[in-house]
Amino acid sequence: MREDARLEFLGGRLGRKAWPDGTRGRVLQWLTRACVSQRPELWLDSQQGLVVERHREGRARPDGSLVASHAFAGAREWADPAPVLIVVEVTLANLVFTAAVAVGQATIPLISDRATKHDSTGVRRSVRAGTCLALSVVGLIAASVIVLSSWVVPLFTQDAGVRSQVTDLLPLVLAAVVTDALQAVVGFGLVGLKRPCPVSCRPPSATGRWPRPPLP
């Protein structure tokens, strides 16, 4: 057994899971910062193993478990998953989709500004521009992954059988990711409409909240 591997027991089978490499670690750092910036009391734990499956017979090591920062205090190697809000697995599809998420987040302040000014045309223009950019970037990355699959796929698995299956399914998986990028920007656009002011601003003390500007 390689020293950089961790063990899991799922579906009655013992399996090996490698530690996150530099790329996965960077994605987990980004997710951790994003979660903590919104909910400082939470933490994305990347070390804790979890007891899983129907009869608690399985053992899993997710890339990340979003929990309250104190949730695993005193826990042993395998903890009860009850405090876990969500588990994270960094996959090839996740990495490709990250570009769409980044574009979507960048559109939030633009859409918020247009919504504050009651500029519905500007809101639609911002969403269209973000969608076109996200589709272009994700499409380019997906095409590059397909062309370089013989180098990219081995970064995620060392199993020859799994590599072959993943390579065969890559066009279908990446096509789904590209189309999923379409709804990502629109979803972040809704966030921009819900928060029509910068994150750093504070609501008026009299009402305790900002009025939501209606769009014509």
N, C-alpha and C positions, 0 to 999 in steps of 0.2 A: 504493500500500500504506500503510495507516495505521501511525503510529509505534508504537501500542500493540499491534501484532500480532507474532506469532512464526510462523516457517514450519515446516511438517512435510512429509514426503514419505512417504505411505503408499499401498500398493496401486497404485503407479505414478502417483499423482496428487499434485500440489503443493497443499497446503492452508494455510489461515491459522488460527492459534489465538491468541485474545486472552490477554493477561496476566490472572492472577487478580485479581478485584475485591476490594472490602473484605470481602464475605461469604465468598468462597472463601478469602481470606487468613486470616480468623478461624478457619475450619474447619481449615486447615492448621496454624495455631498450636496449636490444641487437640490435633490428632493428634500433633504434634511433642512437646508436653509429655507426652502419655500414653505415647509410645514411650520417651522419654528417662527418664521416671520408673521404667520397668520395666527398660530396658536402656541405661544411661548411655553405653555405647560406640557406640550407634547414632545415626543422624541422618536426618531426613526432608528430603532435598535437593529443593528446588523450582526449581532453576535449570538443572540439567544435562540436556542432550539425550542421547538414547540411539540407538545403532545397533540396528535391529530387523529383523524378517522373516527368512524362511528363509535367503536368500542374503546377508543383511546389506546389502540394498539400500535398506531403509527408514530413515527418520529420524523420531523421535518426541520430543515434549517433554511428558512426563507432569506432572501437577500436583505430584506428589511421588514420590521414589524412596527407599525405606528401605534404607540401606546402613550399613556401618561408617563412622564419622566420617572416616576417612582414605582411603576407597575411591576417591574421585575426585581425589585429590591428583595434580597434573601432567596431568590429562586435558584434552583440547581441547574444542571445542564439542560434539562427538559422541563419547560414551564407550561402551566395551564394556559390555553389560548384565550380564555374568557376576557382578559383586559384588552386584547388586540382589536383595534379599530379597523385596520386593513393591513394586509401583507403585500409586499412588493417583490416582484421577480424581474430583474433586468434582463431582457432578451434582445435579440437582434431587431425584432419589430419595434420594441420600445425605443431603441437608440435611433432608428430611422424616424419614428414619429416625434421624437424630441424636437426636431426642427419645426414641425407644425405647431407644437406647443409654444415654442419660443416666439414665433411670428404672432400667434394668437395673443400671447401676453403683451406683446409690443403694441397691439392695436387697442388695448383697453383704454389707455389715457387719451388716445385720439378720439375714440368713440365717446368717451365721457365728456370731452370738451365739446364735441359737436352736439351731444344731447343737452348739455347745459345751455347751449345757444339756440336750442330748438331747431337745429339744422338737420332735418331728417334726410335730406339729400346728401349731406356730408357724412352722415352715419352710414348710409348705404354705400357711398363711395369708398369709405374706409374699410368696410367689410369686404367689398369686392377686391380692393387692392391687396388686402391681407390674404384673402383666399387664393388669388392668382399667384402671389409670392410663395405661399405655403405649398401649393400644388407643384409649382416649378421646382422648388428646392427639394421637397420630398421625392418627386419624380426623378430628379437628377441623382439623388443619393441611392434610390432604389435601383436605378439602372446601373450605377457603379457597383453596387453590391452583387448584382447578377453577373456582371462581367468579371468581377474579381472574386467570385464565390469560392474558388479553389484556395484562396488565401484567407477569406473572411470567415467562412464556416468553421474551420479548425480552431478558431479563437474561442468558440463557444462549446465545442465538444470534441473529445478525442476518440469517441467511438466511431469506427468506420461505417457500421450499419446506420447509425443515426445521421452521420454526415451525408451519406448517400440519400436518405429520405428527405433531409432538410434541403439539400441541393435541388431535388426534384420538385419540392413544394415551394421553393423560393418565389417563382413568378406569381403564384396564386396568393401567397402570404403578402408579398409586397404590393400587389395590386389592391388587396384589401386595405393595407396601410395607407396607400395613396388616396383612396376614396375616403378613408376615415379622416384624413387631413382636412377634407372639405368641411366636415361638420365641426372640427376643432375650432377653427377661426370664428365660425358663427356662434359657437357656444361661449367663447370668450367675449364676443360682441355683446351677448346678453349680460355678461358680468359688467361690461362697461356701461350698459344702460341702467343697471341696477345701482351702480355707484357713480353718479354723475358729478363727482368732484375728486380731486387728488386724494390719495390714501392718507397723506399727512394733514389734511384739513380737519377741522373740528366743527361739529354742528353748533348752531346757535344755542346759547345757554337757556334761552326762553322756552324753546320747544323741545330741545334735546335731539333733534334730527333735522336732516336737510329734506326739503320737499323734493319729490321726484318730478322732473319736468316732463310733461306729456309731449309726445311726438305727434305732429299733425298727420 
